Amino acid sequence: MTPNGDAIKAIRTAQKLSIRALSLRTGLNRGYLSRLERGLITHPGEGKVALIATAMQVSTSAITHKETPT
């Protein structure tokens, strides 16, 4: 399962959630979350993706999809 960093950041900012707040909700390091959003971590594991999705109250597919160009 490959996360979409842009989608994670877009949802997080739409929810007015800081990386620090997401870190507190997930127990994941802020730097790790930042690298994930920037696409520097491509295979974090399903457990971490599910943890982030749960913390943001979205489905895992919402943070793993890729936008297709039109």
Buried (B, 14 or more C-beta within 10 A) or exposed (E): BEBBBBBBBBBBEEBEBEBEBBBEBBEBEBEBBBBBBEEEBEEBEEEBBBBBBEBBEBEBEBBBEEEEEE
